[in-house]
Amino acid sequence: MYFAIYATDGPGASQTRSDLFEDFRSYLHDHPDHPDIVLHHAGQTLADEDETIVGSLLVVEASSLEAAQAFLADSPYGKAGVFGDVQVRRWNWITGRPG
């Protein structure tokens, strides 16, 4: 199953996000505690002025909603409380799908 994860940063999370960016990026590429997760896309979401980072958007393949939620919760950002709001939704990948 595919899931779209839309995570919005909580108030005052900017410095923590910046401090943990490399750790988060590394986690996205190597997450041995979540071998059932396949990351397909990830990136930062931006404020209206196109400069300020306000969150993250990820597309993952996971065995369940709970697995996708645990993957994000166990990330460096998740553990540090960077995200103020997280929405994980089942996603029907229609165009641009690999394979």
N, C-alpha and C positions, 0 to 999 in steps of 0.2 A: 504494500500500500504506500501511496505517496502522501506526504503531508507538507503543507505550507506553514511555516512558523513565522509569525510576525511579532517581534518583540520590541516594545517601546521602552526606552530608557526612563528610569525614575528620576525625580528631581535631584540635581546635584551629582549625577553619576558621570559627568563628563571626564573628570580627572581619573577616576577609577577605570573607566573604559579605555582611556589613553594609556594608562599604566599597564593594563592587562592585554592590550591589543595583540602583541606577538604571541603571548600564551594562548589566547583564544584562537588565533589563526593556526597555530600549531595543533591545537586540540581538534580543530575541524578536519585536519589532514590525518591525524593519528589519535584514535580514541579506542584503545584496546579493551576498555571496560564496556564498550558498546559495539561488539563485532557485528551485530545484526543491523546496524545503521549504515546506510550508504548516503553520503552527502552528494547532491547533484549540483546545487547552486547555493551561493551565500554572498551577501553583500550588506553594506551599510545603507540605511535609509536616511534621507536628508530632510532638513527643515525647508520651508518654502523658499528661502533665499539661496538654496542649493549649496550651502557651505557647512552648516552646523549638522553634525551627526546626531540623530535622534533615536536610532534603533538599528535593528538588524532584520533581514529577511532571509530565510533559509528554505530550501526545498530538500527534503530528505525522504528516503525510502526506509520504511520501518515495518516491523511485524505488527505493531499496534500503536494506538494513540498514546498509551502509557509509555511505550518504549521511546517514542519521539519526545515526549515531555521529559522523561528521565535524562535523555541525551543532552537537552538544553540545560536542565537543572544541574547536571554534573560538570558543565563547562566552567571555565574560569569566570566568565561573566555571571553565570547562574549562581555559582558559589559565593561571589562577592556582592550579590544583590544589585547588579547593574540595572536589570530590567524591572521596570515598575509595572508593566502590563505585558502579558504574553498570551497570544492566541495561537492555538495549534488546531488546524483544520484539515480534515481529509481533503485531498486535492485530486481532481480528475484531470490528469495531464493529457491534453488533446493535441497541441502542436509543439513541434520542436523536441519531441520525445526521442531519447537515444535508442538505437537499436531498431 
